[in-house]
Structures are given as structure tokens and as C-alpha cells.
């Protein structure tokens, strides 16, 4: 949401209330998703300061989740209703001052077999050992090396990743293999990237994802730079097969590829380009 729209919404939300003496934007940190349950994070405000938490599932519409008074310095906020949502985002307001960050989580359901996944958050440690700490033995993560033009493989053995420092950052993508016979949920948490976001797309094949955790039509809603001759290979997790979307303006107008939060895809690009996404919040 643009800063001016957000400011108008806040004006109505807080009209008639006393302004907080705090002028500095509060910081949010240490997001944690409890599996299948609550989401918590730290609100860095002084003791005694009142703050309101706003929540969203699309980064466009924000609703107040509650108002609290900090019982201690830098208190924790816990959303006990988080289990109802696959993904959710959070912002804090002190008076009329917005937090510097938007934090959030995404619960990615991975079926038995293969999925194409992405990490849509900036986080302090984007390594596989931190992102997927409970992956079962036999789980694998494949990334595509654009220089060597081949897939790399990272395997879990004896509850440890072979390459624990392997990273997965916003805009990248990977193929995840779930070796079990059960559907499992991978919980990813962190800060929503914002500003002018640049995701270089090389010619030839690569794996990419949206740098903003929003779902939508790839070229219209997410702003992917597609031209004639480009091909998108989207993996259908349920059918365990690829869906091929060769760019055709008329066909994509009727039936474009729709990308979910935390989903990556193969790109076959005729020439290099930059995928630019601008996400601003005031």
C-alpha cells in the first residue's frame, strides 16, 4: 500500500485520539511462527507506551487486531489467531507513527514429492538450516546454478542438511522434495521487502519468484517483464507435473499463470531483463 493511502486510513482510524509523545517509528523484530499455531514478534517500544497492531493477508487491506500497553520495555506481541491463516502480515502504530517494518509469516503446504517454493521474506539467517530446521531425512532442495547451467542438490541426512549454509533469498526459487507420504507445512517468517526491488532475469533458464509476498497474475499483478517467446514452467504440486505457459498476449489475457505466495517457477527468457517491483509503505 502506498504511504499516502495508508496515511488517509490512519487519519480516520485515530481521529479524536491523543497523539503519543513518541515520534520515533517503532521497530519490530524476532518473528517466530509456532507450528500450526500462534505468531509472535517483539515490539521495540518503552514500557508504558500504548501501541496498536494492524494485520493484513494481502498487504493492501489492513485491520486493527488489538491495542496493548507495553507492560515491559520491548514487549512481545502474540497473535493467537494466526492458525486460521496460511499467511499474515503485521504492522504496529504508536500514536500515528507507523513501524519501520512489516513482519509476516507464510505456511507453505508441501505434498509428498516435489514442490517449487520460495522464501518471500528478508530474515537474519536465510540458510536452509534456519529456514527448514525440521526437514525429514531424505528431504532435498535443488537450486539452479545459472553459471554452470545445472541443478545443485542439498540433502538431509541424520537430521542435518549436507550444506547447512545454503541460502534461499527473496526473488530466488528452489525445488523442494518431501520424501514422506504426508502433507507437511513449512513455516517461513521475516520482514516484507520494500522499496524498489530489482530481480535480474538472465536469458535462458532460471528459477525465480516474486520479491513481494503477494499472490496474483504474473505479468499484471506481479509486474513480471514478459515478451514474445518467453515461457513460464509452473509446477502443479497436486498433479506432480509442469504446466507450460508460452507467452501469448491474447491467451494470457484469458488464462495467465497465477503465482501464489511462496511459490517459484522456471523462466525461459529470450533475452535478459530486470523484474522490478515497487512496494512502498509510509
C-alpha positions in Angstrom: 0.0 0.0 0.0 1.3 3.4 -0.9 2.2 5.8 2.0 -0.5 8.4 1.2 -3.3 5.8 1.1 -2.1 4.3 4.4 -1.9 7.8 5.9 -5.5 8.5 5.0 -6.7 5.3 6.5 -4.8 6.1 9.7 -6.2 9.6 9.8 -9.7 8.0 10.1 -8.6 5.3 12.5 -7.0 7.6 15.0 -9.2 10.8 14.6 -10.1 12.2 18.1 -7.3 10.2 19.9 -4.5 11.8 21.8 -1.2 11.7 20.0 1.6 9.7 21.6 4.6 11.7 22.6 6.7 9.0 20.8 7.8 10.4 17.5 10.3 7.7 16.5 8.9 4.8 14.5 8.9 1.6 16.5 11.0 -1.3 15.3 9.6 -4.9 15.0 11.9 -7.9 15.4 12.4 -11.6 16.2 9.4 -13.0 14.3 8.6 -16.6 15.2 5.8 -18.9 13.9 4.8 -21.7 16.3 4.0 -24.7 14.0 0.2 -24.8 13.3 -0.3 -22.1 15.9 0.5 -18.6 17.1 2.8 -16.0 15.6 4.8 -13.7 17.9 7.3 -10.9 17.5 8.9 -8.2 19.6 7.7 -4.6 19.6 10.6 -2.3 20.4 8.9 0.5 22.5 9.4 1.8 26.0 7.5 0.5 29.0 4.1 2.1 29.4 3.6 3.0 25.7 0.4 2.1 24.1 0.6 0.5 20.6 -1.9 -0.9 18.1 -1.2 -3.9 15.9 -2.6 -4.0 12.4 -2.9 -7.2 10.3 -3.3 -8.0 6.6 -3.5 -11.0 4.4 -2.8 -9.2 1.1 -0.6 -6.2 2.1 -3.4 -3.9 0.9 -6.2 -4.1 3.4 -5.2 -3.6 7.0 -7.4 -4.2 10.0 -6.8 -3.5 13.7 -6.0 -6.6 15.6 -5.8 -5.0 19.1 -4.4 -2.3 21.2 -1.9 -3.1 24.1 0.1 -1.1 26.6 3.7 -2.2 27.0 4.0 -3.9 30.4 7.8 -4.1 29.9 10.3 -2.5 27.6 10.3 -4.1 24.2 7.3 -6.4 24.8 6.3 -9.4 22.7 3.1 -9.5 20.8 1.4 -12.8 20.2 -1.3 -13.4 17.6 -3.2 -16.4 18.9 -5.5 -16.4 15.8 -2.6 -17.0 13.4 -3.5 -20.6 13.0 -6.6 -19.5 10.9 -4.5 -18.1 8.1 -2.0 -19.5 5.7 -0.1 -16.2 5.7 -0.5 -12.9 7.5 1.4 -9.6 7.8 1.7 -7.2 10.7 2.3 -3.5 11.3 2.4 -1.5 14.5 1.2 2.0 15.2 2.2 4.2 18.1 0.0 7.3 18.1 0.1 8.0 14.4 3.6 6.8 13.9 4.0 3.6 11.8 6.6 0.9 12.5 9.6 0.8 10.2 8.9 -2.8 9.2 6.1 -5.1 8.2 6.7 -8.6 9.5 4.9 -11.7 8.5 4.7 -15.5 8.0 3.8 -17.9 5.3 2.8 -21.5 5.9 3.8 -23.4 2.7 2.0 -26.7 2.4 4.3 -29.2 0.6 2.7 -32.5 -0.6 4.6 -35.8 -0.9 7.0 -35.4 -3.8 8.1 -32.2 -5.4 7.2 -28.6 -5.0 8.6 -25.3 -6.3 9.0 -23.0 -3.3 10.3 -19.5 -2.4 11.3 -17.6 0.7 9.4 -14.3 0.4 10.9 -12.6 3.5 14.1 -10.9 4.5 15.5 -12.6 7.5 18.6 -12.5 9.6 19.6 -16.1 8.6 18.3 -17.2 5.2 20.2 -20.5 5.3 18.4 -23.8 4.8 19.3 -24.9 8.3 17.4 -21.9 9.7 14.5 -21.9 7.1 13.9 -25.7 7.2 15.2 -26.8 10.6 12.8 -29.8 10.9 13.1 -31.2 7.4 13.0 -35.0 7.5 15.8 -37.3 6.4 15.7 -37.7 2.6 14.4 -34.2 2.0 16.2 -32.3 -0.8 16.4 -28.8 -2.0 17.5 -28.1 -5.6 18.6 -24.7 -6.8 19.6 -23.8 -10.4 23.2 -22.6 -11.0 22.9 -20.1 -13.9 26.7 -20.1 -14.3 27.2 -23.8 -14.6 23.7 -24.4 -16.0 22.8 -27.2 -13.7 20.8 -28.0 -10.6 22.6 -28.2 -7.3 21.4 -30.7 -4.7 21.2 -30.4 -0.9 20.1 -33.4 1.1 19.0 -34.0 4.7 20.8 -36.9 6.4 20.6 -37.8 10.1 18.5 -34.7 10.7 21.2 -32.4 9.1 21.5 -30.6 5.8 24.6 -31.6 3.8 25.2 -27.9 3.1 23.6 -26.1 6.0 24.8 -22.6 4.8 23.0 -22.9 1.5 20.7 -19.9 1.3 17.3 -19.0 -0.2 16.6 -15.3 -0.5 13.6 -13.3 -1.8 13.4 -13.5 -5.6 15.1 -16.8 -5.8 13.4 -20.2 -6.0 14.1 -23.8 -5.4 12.7 -27.3 -5.9 11.8 -29.0 -2.6 11.4 -32.7 -2.3 9.3 -34.1 0.5 10.2 -37.8 1.0 7.3 -38.6 3.3 3.8 -39.8 2.4 2.3 -36.9 4.3 1.5 -33.3 3.5 3.7 -31.0 5.7 3.8 -27.3 6.4 7.0 -25.3 6.0 6.7 -22.1 8.1 8.7 -19.1 6.8 8.9 -15.8 8.7 10.6 -12.5 8.4 10.4 -8.9 7.1 8.5 -8.0 4.0 10.9 -6.5 1.4 10.0 -2.9 0.4 11.2 -0.1 -1.8 12.3 -0.6 -5.4 13.1 -4.3 -5.7 15.3 -5.5 -8.5 15.4 -9.1 -9.6 17.7 -9.8 -12.6 16.4 -12.4 -15.0 19.1 -13.9 -17.3 18.5 -15.2 -20.8 17.8 -18.9 -21.0 16.5 -20.8 -18.0 16.4 -19.8 -14.3 14.2 -20.2 -11.3 12.6 -17.1 -9.9 9.9 -15.9 -7.5 8.2 -12.6 -6.6 10.2 -10.5 -4.1 7.0 -9.3 -2.5 4.8 -11.9 -0.7 1.7 -11.3 -2.8 -0.3 -13.7 -5.0 -1.6 -12.8 -8.4 -1.4 -12.8 -12.2 2.3 -13.0 -13.0 2.5 -10.2 -15.5 -0.4 -7.9 -14.4 -0.4 -8.1 -10.6 3.2 -9.0 -10.0 4.8 -7.0 -12.8 6.8 -9.7 -14.4 8.5 -8.5 -17.7 7.3 -10.9 -20.2 7.8 -10.7 -24.0 7.0 -12.9 -27.0 9.0 -16.1 -26.9 9.2 -16.3 -23.1 8.0 -19.4 -21.4 6.9 -20.0 -17.8 7.0 -23.5 -16.4 4.8 -23.7 -13.3 4.8 -26.8 -11.2 1.4 -28.3 -10.2 2.0 -29.8 -6.8 -1.2 -31.8 -6.8 -0.7 -33.4 -10.2 3.1 -33.5 -9.9 3.7 -32.1 -13.3 4.6 -28.9 -15.1 2.1 -26.5 -16.6 3.7 -24.7 -19.6 2.7 -21.1 -20.2 4.2 -19.8 -23.5 3.6 -16.1 -23.7 0.8 -15.0 -26.0 -1.0 -11.7 -25.1 -4.5 -13.0 -26.0 -4.1 -16.3 -24.2 -2.5 -14.7 -21.1 -5.4 -12.2 -21.0 -7.8 -15.1 -20.7 -5.7 -17.6 -18.7 -2.5 -16.2 -17.3 -0.2 -18.0 -14.8 -1.3 -17.2 -11.3 1.5 -17.4 -8.7 0.9 -18.0 -5.0 2.8 -16.6 -2.0 6.0 -18.6 -1.5 5.8 -20.2 -5.0 8.7 -20.2 -7.5 8.7 -21.1 -11.2 11.0 -21.8 -14.1 11.6 -18.9 -16.5 12.7 -19.5 -20.1 13.7 -16.0 -21.2 14.6 -15.0 -24.8 16.8 -12.1 -23.6 17.9 -10.8 -20.2 15.7 -8.5 -18.3 15.1 -6.9 -14.9 12.0 -7.8 -12.9 11.3 -4.5 -11.0 8.7 -4.5 -8.2 8.0 -1.4 -6.1 6.4 -1.9 -2.7 6.2 1.2 -0.6 4.7 1.8 2.8 4.8 5.1 4.8 
